Amino acid sequence: MKVFNSKEAAEQYMSSHTLTFSTPDLTLKRFAFWLGDIVPDPDNKEETMPRLMNYIDEKDFAPAQVIDDDKYEPSGALFKTGLYGSANTDPNAETKFCSECGQKISVSAKFCTECGANQD
């Protein structure tokens, strides 16, 4: 896969240009024009190309994991305990019921995780 090595391009631009008087917007515009300049091709001196092409690298990335929408596998980031924000899996933990919908919630919960009702 071909990717743009922006860090290398930016470092080279910053090292060869004084930017002390520039605003960030002006700096970005000048950087874009600098990347678009036509320069000699390093491989073939008789040809020219945009400077941007000097910073295109061939990278080999690991294949991305395909997400199957038909099959859900929990990652472990959420716990199905009925208690919002708690990893407590103890069945003897103190709970109460929502005054609006009856959902089991933590004693310290300020809102119901099911209906959103305020638990004063």
C-alpha positions as CSV (number, residue, x, y, z in Angstrom):
1,M,0.0,0.0,0.0
2,K,1.3,3.5,-0.8
3,V,1.2,6.0,2.0
4,F,2.2,9.6,2.4
5,N,5.1,10.1,4.9
6,S,3.9,13.5,6.2
7,K,6.3,13.5,9.1
8,E,9.4,13.3,6.9
9,A,8.0,15.9,4.5
10,A,7.1,18.3,7.3
11,E,10.5,17.9,8.9
12,Q,12.3,18.6,5.7
13,Y,10.1,21.6,4.9
14,M,10.5,23.1,8.4
15,S,14.3,22.6,8.4
16,S,14.7,24.5,5.1
17,H,12.2,27.3,5.6
18,T,11.9,30.1,8.2
19,L,8.4,30.2,9.6
20,T,8.8,32.6,12.5
21,F,6.7,35.3,10.8
22,S,4.0,33.0,9.5
23,T,0.6,32.2,10.9
24,P,-0.4,28.5,11.0
25,D,-2.8,29.0,8.1
26,L,-0.2,30.6,6.0
27,T,2.4,27.9,7.0
28,L,0.0,25.2,5.9
29,K,-0.7,26.9,2.5
30,R,3.0,27.3,1.9
31,F,3.6,23.7,2.8
32,A,0.9,22.5,0.4
33,F,2.5,24.7,-2.4
34,W,5.9,23.3,-1.6
35,L,4.7,19.8,-1.9
36,G,3.1,20.6,-5.2
37,D,6.3,22.1,-6.7
38,I,7.7,20.3,-9.8
39,V,11.1,18.8,-9.0
40,P,13.5,16.5,-11.0
41,D,12.8,12.8,-10.6
42,P,15.5,11.3,-8.4
43,D,15.5,8.1,-10.5
44,N,15.4,9.7,-13.9
45,K,16.9,13.2,-14.0
46,E,15.4,14.0,-17.4
47,E,11.8,13.6,-16.0
48,T,10.0,15.8,-13.5
49,M,7.4,15.1,-10.9
50,P,5.6,16.8,-8.0
51,R,7.7,16.9,-4.8
52,L,4.9,15.1,-3.0
53,M,5.9,11.9,-4.9
54,N,9.2,11.8,-3.0
55,Y,7.4,11.2,0.2
56,I,5.1,8.3,-1.0
57,D,6.3,5.1,0.6
58,E,5.3,1.5,0.0
59,K,4.2,0.0,3.3
60,D,3.0,-3.5,4.0
61,F,0.2,-3.5,6.7
62,A,-1.3,-6.4,8.4
63,P,-4.8,-7.2,7.0
64,A,-7.6,-5.5,8.9
65,Q,-10.0,-7.6,10.9
66,V,-13.3,-8.0,9.1
67,I,-16.3,-7.2,11.4
68,D,-19.2,-9.6,10.9
69,D,-22.5,-7.7,11.6
70,D,-24.4,-10.9,11.9
71,K,-22.4,-12.3,14.8
72,Y,-21.6,-10.3,17.9
73,E,-18.8,-11.3,20.2
74,P,-18.4,-9.2,23.3
75,S,-14.9,-7.8,23.8
76,G,-15.1,-7.8,27.6
77,A,-15.3,-3.9,27.8
78,L,-18.9,-4.1,29.0
79,F,-20.2,-6.2,31.8
80,K,-23.7,-7.6,31.7
81,T,-24.4,-7.3,35.4
82,G,-27.4,-4.9,35.3
83,L,-25.3,-2.4,37.3
84,Y,-24.1,0.6,35.2
85,G,-20.4,1.3,35.5
86,S,-19.7,-1.6,37.8
87,A,-17.6,-4.7,37.2
88,N,-19.1,-6.2,40.3
89,T,-20.4,-9.7,39.5
90,D,-21.3,-10.5,43.1
91,P,-25.0,-11.5,43.1
92,N,-25.3,-10.4,46.8
93,A,-24.4,-6.8,46.0
94,E,-26.8,-4.2,47.2
95,T,-29.3,-3.2,44.5
96,K,-32.6,-1.4,44.2
97,F,-35.3,-1.2,41.5
98,C,-36.0,1.8,39.3
99,S,-39.1,3.7,40.4
100,E,-40.2,4.1,36.8
101,C,-39.5,0.9,34.9
102,G,-38.5,-1.6,37.6
103,Q,-35.0,-2.3,36.2
104,K,-32.5,-3.6,38.8
105,I,-29.9,-0.8,39.4
106,S,-27.1,-0.1,41.9
107,V,-28.1,1.5,45.2
108,S,-25.8,4.4,44.4
109,A,-27.2,5.0,40.9
110,K,-28.5,8.4,40.2
111,F,-30.2,7.5,36.9
112,C,-31.8,4.3,35.6
113,T,-29.7,2.6,32.9
114,E,-32.8,1.4,31.1
115,C,-35.2,4.3,31.0
116,G,-33.0,7.2,32.2
117,A,-35.3,8.2,35.1
118,N,-33.8,10.3,37.9
119,Q,-33.4,8.2,41.1
120,D,-33.6,10.7,43.9
